[in-house]
Amino acid sequence: MSRWFIILYFSNSALYGQADLDDLIHRYKDSLRHHPVKEEWYGKTAHLYLQKREYDSAKKYFSKALRARDAWSSPEGRAYLLNSLGVAFYSTGQMDSSIYFYQQAKELYESTGNLPRLAFISINLGIVYKDRGLYDLALDYLLEGAKYLDNSQYRKELSSCYNTIAIVYSRQQDHVNSLNYHRQALKIREKLDLLRERSSSLNNIGAIYSKLENYDSALFYYERALELKKELKDDRRIASTLNNIGLIHLEQGRFRQAEECLGQALQIHSDRPDEIGKSITLNNLGRLYTLQEKYDQALVFLDQAYRLVKDHGLLAELKENLEIRIQVQVGLEQPLLALATAKQLARVKDSLLNREKIRSLTQMQTQYETEKKEQEIQLLRQKQVLQETNLKLRQSWIWGLAIFCFLVMVIVLLVWGRWKREQKSRDQYETLLKELYHRVKNNLQLLSSIFGLHVRTLKDQHTVEAVRSAENRVNAMAIIHQKLYANARTRTINIKDYLQDLIFEIAESYGIAASEDNIHLLLDDLDLDVNEVIYIGLVVNELVSNAFKYVFPGNPVPKLMVRLEKTGSRLELVVEDNGRGFEKKPSDTSMGLNIVETLARQLGGKIQWETTDGVKFKLELER
């Protein structure tokens, strides 16, 4: 066993019991009182504390070992202690300190040219950056570590490195590269006859095929993994794989096989408590019986899962539970319960969205700060090179000029690289913004569906109309977010396309067949700011809804005309119908008219009403 590789060291921690560790620590501390080489005994004591997972004590003794005189005599011995400190800080979640000590150790190992030790340091750095979500940096270090380990005796460690690289690619949705590295890891593990590691690789390959919806291949690898796990008698992992196999059968409509696998997984979870795994299996059983329309049986499992996820705060599992529960309640014709569950689901989705936004923003901030630190280090090094070049200029102008040109080229490449990274960060921001528009659109559509469910339960016509009006207003904004989601790079929306979609959707909501004979749209092809489009859309929504509500029913030849045109700096909106008209009073308290006039004022426009022969509304905006 190599004394400097902490990960290997942990693998043998089970050799000592708790009492043995305490006894060894006592003996090592006693040796410190009279032993002349204190660095070695500080290091041994620190390692024992690592085995006990008493990380603060481990840090204390590793730091003492570093401060001892003998630690400075050997670069590799000092690098070993720095790497050990990095492991201790990583174990307590102090990632920045862990990276700091790993980097120092890496520089020392680079100076000695010890490739295996460089490999393990690079892998440790890759694992830290993976855990922080900085996948590009993680891959750089992990691939570097794999290169150093290739053709070495450390085949098991190389397979673990390949496995970690595959996980990073999977998180980047690069399933082709992920499969490639999982297969390389499996090949090594089969050759070394590592049963537990082989089962893990087989399970991972099955998971990738499942994501690719290649269910036959996924089932093949899951079943091979299950055979090994049964041989190892690893009940917890057996339950997980049974759950995965059950999901494959469920996706392919083999309900009997799915029920058998999920039932076995649930039995194992019950014998060996694993609350997260058990809640996932219970949800899957609920989904199974829901698909078979066995709603009472589905509710039994969903209720059990609900209690577990609520007690342990498992939001993702709670979201899945509520989605399945709504299907059950709709199937049992319980609209009020489905409505209440939908409201709860909306709150859970908001919580998950907020958590994801915070995680993404934190990840982006961390990446920015990490890149900024690296650039500062690079710039400092460049400054040092420039100073040395200025001294050499006195001896040889030609050499100095050549070095200067080289440095200019390096700086240009650094600036270009920084620009590329900033461009990538902007692309990530646009992706996040697009996802936000998508989530808002989905939430608005969910709210619209809730209104639709609510309408079915109402008897009073006035209340029905009020809820339907609210639903149309929500739809007006949902269409905007749908168009923003289609193109997150701009804050403008084509008003012609938007109003056409809006008016025909309102017509559909009132059961009106929109045709060229009764609805005339004269709309200029304009791109307007999203804030302006929201107000115009809500105004049109109110006026068109009134026309469909009061003009079209009972009118043998109903007409509706919507015109939007731009002349110079003036934008004019006209909505006109051929209804009976109405007498508009200054004290009119109609909610729809108040909304229209309030929105018009907020746009800073002038409005005109003609209500004697039909209704004609005109809005003029100076832009």
N, C-alpha and C positions, 0 to 999 in steps of 0.2 A: 504494500500500500504506500502511495506517495504521500509524504508528510505535508506537502504544500498544497495539495488539491483538496479543498474543503468539501466539495460535493462528494468525492470518493470517501472522504473521512466520515461523513454522515451516514453513508450506507452501512457502515459497520458499528453504528452506535448501539445497536441492540445487543452487542456482545457483553455489555456491562449492565448490571442491575442498578437500581437507585442507591442501594447501600454500598455497592462496589464503587460507584462514582464518588460518593461522599468520602469513603475511606481513601481513595486515591488523591482526592483534592487535599485532604488533611496531610497525607504523606508528602505531596509535592510542596505544600506551603512550609512544611517542616524542613524540607531540603533547601528551601530558599535561604534559611537562616545561616547556613554554613557552606553552601556550594559556591565556588568562585565564579562559575559561568551562569549568571542569573538569567540571561536572555532565554536559554533553553527551558528552564523551569517555569519562567513566566509563560512561555508559549504553551507548554504542556498543561499548565493549570487552566489557561484560557480555553484550550480545546475541551477540557472536561466540562467547563461551564457551558460551552456550546452544546455538548451532548445533553446536558440537563436542561437546555433551552433557557438558561439564565443569562440572557444576552448582555445585560448591563455589566454583570461581573466579567463576562468574556471580553467586552470592550476594554474594561479597566486593565485587565492583565495583558491583553495584546498591546495596549498603549504603553504599559510599563516595559514590555519586551522591546518595543521600538526605541524607547528612550535609553535602554541599557547600552553600554559601550560596545559590547560584542556585536550588536545588531548592525553596526555600521561597517563591519569588516568584510561582509559578503553581500554583494548586490542581490543575489538570488535569495539569501536568507531574509534580507529586508523586504524584498518583493513578496516573499511568502507571507510575512506578517501583515503587510499592507493588504494583500488579497484576503487574508483571514478577517481583518477589520472590515473590509467591504462586505463579506458574508454576514458578519454580525449586524452591521447597520442595515443591510437588506432584510434580514430576518425581523427587524423591528419597524420596517416600513419607511426608514429614513433613506429614500432613494438618492437624493442629492449627495449625501455623505458617502453612500455606497459607491456611486459613480466616481467621486473624488479619489477614493482609495484604490479602486480598480484601475483608474487611469494612471496613477502613480506607479502601481505595480507593473502595469503594461509597459511603461517607458523603461523600467529597469530590466524587464525580461527582454525587451527589444535590444537593449545594449549588450546583453549576454548572448543573444541569438538562440535561445532555447525555445524551439518551435512548439513542442507539446505544452509547455507552460503558457506560452503566448496564446495557444488555442483555447485553453480553459479560461483564461482571463477574458478573451474575446467573447466566448460563450456566455460568461457571467454578465458582461456588459450588454450583450444581446438580450438576455432574459430580463434585465432591468428595464431596458427601453421597450421591450414587448409589454411588460406589465404597465408601463406608463402610456401605452397606446401610440408610441412613436415607431411605427412599423418599418419605415424606410431605414431609419438608423439601426433598428434591431436587425434587419436583414443584412446590412453592411457588416456588422460585427459577427453575426452567426455564420455568414458565408465565409468570412475571413477565418473563423475558428475551424470550420469544416475543411478549408483548404490546408490548414496546418496539420489537421489530424489525418488527412488522406494518406494512405500508404504507411500509417503508423501502427503500433501494436494496440492502440486504444480503440478497438473496433466497437465495443459496447458504448463508449462515450460518443463515438462518431454517430452511431445510430440514434442516440438521444438528441444529438445536435440536429440531425436530419428531421427528426420528429418535431422539434421546436420550430425549425424553418417551415415545415409543412403547416403548422398551426398558424404561424404569422401570415403565410400566403392565403390560408383559408379565411382569416379575418379580413383580408383585403379583397375577398371574393374572387381570388385567382385560383380556381379549383384545379386547373390543369397542372400548374406548378405544385400545388399542394399534394395532388395524387402522386406526382413524380417523386417527391421527397418521402412521402409515406411509404411508397414501394421500395425505395432504396433502404429506408430504415428496416422494413420488414425483411428484406433479403439478408441483411447482416444478422438480424435477430434469429432468423431461421438457421443460418449457418452456425451460430453460436449456441443454438438450442435454448434460448431464453424464453421460457414459456409465458411468463407474465407479460414481458415486453411484446412478445408476438401477439398475444391476445389484444393488447392495447392498440398495436398497429392495425390489426385486422378490423377492430371496432372503428378506428378512425377512418379507414378506407371506406367502410360501409357507410359512415356518416356523410362523407363527401359524395358518394354515389346517391345517397338519399336526397341531398340538397340539389343534385343534378336531375332528380326524378328518374334516375335509372334504377328502378326498384328491384329488378331481378339481380343485378350485380350487388346492390346493397344487401339484399337478403343472403346472397351467397357468402359474403364476407362476415356478416353478423353471425350466421350459423357456425362458421369456422371459429370465430371468436368465442362463441358460447361453448363449443366443445372443449376448448382449452381452459376456460374459466371453471367449467365443471370439474375438469381434471385437477385444477388448483384448489377447488372447493372455496372459491371466493364469492360468497353469497351476495354481497352488496353489488359487485360488478355483474354477477349473473342476473340479478334483478334489472339492472340498467339495460343490459343487452336484450333480455326478454321484452322489456318495454319497447325498445327500438324495433324488434322483430314484429311485435304486435302492431306497431304503427304502420309498418310496411304492409302487413296483411290488411289493415284497415283501409289504407290508400287504394289497394287493389280489390277491395270489396269482398275479401274472404273473411266474413264476420266470425265464423266458428273458430277458425285458427287464431284470429285476433283475440277473441274472448279467452281462449285457452292460454295464450302467452301472457296476456295482461293479468289474468287471474293468478297465474303462477308468480308473476312479479309482485303482485299485491300481497300474496301469502308470505313471500320472503321479506318484504318491507314490514309486515306485521310482526314477524318473528324477530327481526333485527331492525329496530326503529331507525328509519331514515326519512325524516319528515318531508324534505324537499322531493326526494324520489317518490315517496308515497303519494304526495299531492299530485305529482305529474301523472302517475299511473291512474289515480282515481279520476282525474279529469279525462284521461283517454278512455276509460271505461264509460264515463258519462257521454262522451262523444260517440262511442260505439253504439250504445243503446238508443241514442237520439237518432242516429242514421237509420236504425231499424224501427223507429217510431215506437219504441218501448219506453215511453216517457216516464212512467212511474219508477222503473228500474234505474233510469238515467238519473232521476232526482236523488235517489238514495246515495249514489256515488258522488254526485255533485255537491250534496250537502256535507258529506264527510270531507271532501276536498276543501270546501269553503271554510269550514272551521279551522282546518290546518293552515291555510294560506293567510287567513285573518290573524291567527295567533302568532305567526312568524313573519308577518309583513311582506309576503311574497307577491309583489305587484304584478309581475308578468303572468304568474300562475293564476292570480285573481282575475286578471283581464280575460284569460282564456276561459276560466270557469263561468264568468258572466256572459260571454259571447255564446257559449253552449247553452246556458240557462235560458237566454232569450229565445233560442230556437225551440226549446222544450215548451216554454210558456206560450209561444205562438202556436205550436202544435196542439197544445191543450186548450186553445182558444181562451187564453187569459190575458186580454190586451192591457188591463190596468197593471197587472203584475209585470208584464213585459215592458210597459212604459217606465215603471219604477226602476226595474233592472237596467234599462237603457240609460236612465239618468245616472245611476251609480256607475255604469260602465264609462260614461262620458267623464265622470270625475276621476276614475282610475286612469283613463287614457291621458287626461290632463297631467296627472301626477307623473306618469311615465314620460310624457313629452317634456315636462320640466326637468326631470332627472336626466333625460337624454341631451337636452339643450345644455344643461350645466356640464355634463361630462364632455360634450363636444367642444364647448367653449374653453373648458379647462385644458383639454388636450391641445387645442389650437394655441392657447396661451403658453403652455409648457413647451410646445414645439418651437414657437417664436423665440422664447427666452433661451432655449437650448441652442438654437441656430445663432442667436445674437451673441451668446458667450463664445461659441466656436469661431465666429467671425472676428470677435475682438482679439481672441488669441492669435488668429491668423494675421490680423493687422499688426499686432505687436511684433510678431516674428518678422513680418515684412519690414517694419521700421528698423529692427535690428540689422537685417540684411542690408538695408539702404545705408545705415551708418558705416558698416564695414566696407561697403562699396566706395563710399566717399574717401576712406583712407587709402584704398587701393588705387583710386584715381590719380594720386600723386606719383605713383610708380609707373602706371601705364594707362594713358588716355584711351587707347584703343580697347583694351580689356574693360576699362570702366564703362565705355560707351556700350559695348556688347552686353555687359551685365545690366546696365540701365535699361536697355531695350527689352531684355528678358524679363526684368521686373515689371516693366510697364505692361507687357503681355500677360504676366501672371495676374496683375491687378485687374486688367480688363476681364480676364477669365473669372476672377472672383466676383467682380461686379455683375457680370453676365449670369454667373451661377446664383448670386443673390437675387437677381431679377427673376430668374426661373423659379426659385423657391417662393418668392413673394407671389408670382403668378399662380403657383400651385396652391398657396394659401388662399388667394382670392377665389380660385376654382372651388376649394373646399367650402369657403364661405357661401358662394353661390349655391352649392349643393345643399348646404344647411338651410339657406333661405328658401330654396325650392321645396325642401322637405317641410319647412314651416308652413308655406302656402298650402301644400298638400294636406297637412294635418288640419289646418283651419278649414279648408274646403270640406274635408271628411266630417269634421265636427259640425259644420253648418248643415251638411246633408243629413247627419244624424239628428240634429235638432229639427230639421224639416220633416224627417220621418216620424219623429215623436209627435209633432203637431198633427201629421196625418193620422197616426194611431188615435190621438186624442179626439179628433173630429168624429171618428166612428162611434165614440161613446157618448156624444152630446146629442141632446134632443132639441134644445132651444135654437131656432134658426139664427137669431141675432148672434148668439155665442159662436155658432158654427162659422158665420161670416167673419167674425172678429179673429178667430183662430186661423181661418184660411188666409185672411189679409196678412197676419203675422207670418204665416208660412211663405207667402209670396215675397214679403220683404226679405226674409232670410235667404230665399232662393236668388233674389237679385244680387245679394252680396256673395253668395256661393259661386255664382257664375263668374264673378270678377276674380275670385281666388283660383278658380279653375283655369282661367286664361293666364293669370300670373304664374301658376304652376307650369304651364306649357312653355313659358319663356321667362325664366327668373332673371335674365340679364337686363331687363328693362322695367321701368315703372310706368310705361304707357300701355294703353289698351286701344284697339281699333273699335271706335264707338259704333260703327255700322254693324260689324259682326256681333258685338255685344247686345245692341238693342234688338236685332233680329232674333237672337237666341232667347232673350228675355221675353219679348212679346209673344213668341210662339209657345214658350213654356207656360206663360200666364193663360193663354188661350186653352191649352191642354188641361190646365188645372180646373177651368170652368166648363170643360166638356164641349168646347167650341171648335169646330173644324175650320182652321184658318185657311183661307183661299185668297186668290188675287181679286176676287169679286167684292169682298167685303172688308178687306184690310189692305190699305195702301201704305207702303213704307217708302219715303223719299229721303234717303239718308246719304249725306256726303261721306266719302271714305277718309276719315280723319283718325289720327292717333292722338289721344288726349291723356293727360296725367290721371293716374288711378284715383286720386282724391276727387277730381272733378267728375270722373265717370261714376263714382259712387253716388254723388248727389243727383246727377242727371238720371241715373238708373232708378233711384228711389222715386223721383218725381214722375217719371214715365210709368213706373210700376203702379203708383196710386191712381193716375189718370186712366190708364188702360184697364186696370182692374175695375174701376167705376163704370167704364163703358161696357165691359163684358157683363157686369153685374146688373146694370139698369137699362142699357140700350138694346143689347142683343136679344134678351128674352122677350118674346111677344112682338118684336118688330119684324115685319115681313121682309124688309130690305135694310138690314142694319149696315151702317158704314162706319169705318174708323180709319182716320188718316193720321200718320205720324211723320213729321217732316223735320229734318235737322240739316241746316246748311250754314256754311261760313262765307261771309262776304267781307273782304278786307280784314279788319280786326274784330268784326262783330260776328257772334255766333247766335243763331236763332233757332229755337225749338218750338214747334207747333204741334199740339195734339187736338184733334177735332173729331166730333161724332155727330150723328144726325138724330140724337135722342130728343126728348121733349124739352130739355133744358131745365133750368131751375132758377129760382129767385135767390140771388146771393146777397145776404145781408152782412153789414159790418160786424154784427154780433154773432155771426155763424160759428157754432162750436163743433162743427164736423171735424172728427179727428183726421180724416184723409185730407180735407182742404187745409187744415192747419199744418199738417206735415208738408204739403206742397209749398205753401207760402213760407214756412220756416226755412226749408231747404233752398228756396229761391233767394231769400235774403242772405243766407250764408254763402251762396255763390256770388252775391253782389250784383244780381240781375234785376231787370225790370219785368214785371208780369202784367198781362192784360187778360181779362175774362170777357167773353161774349156768351151769354147764357139764354138769349131769347129764343133763338131757333136752333136747337141743338146746343152743344157746348164746344167752345173754341178757347183753348188756352195757349197763350203765346209768352215765351220767356226769351228775353234778349240779354246777351252777355257781352260785355266789352272785354276783350282779351289782349 
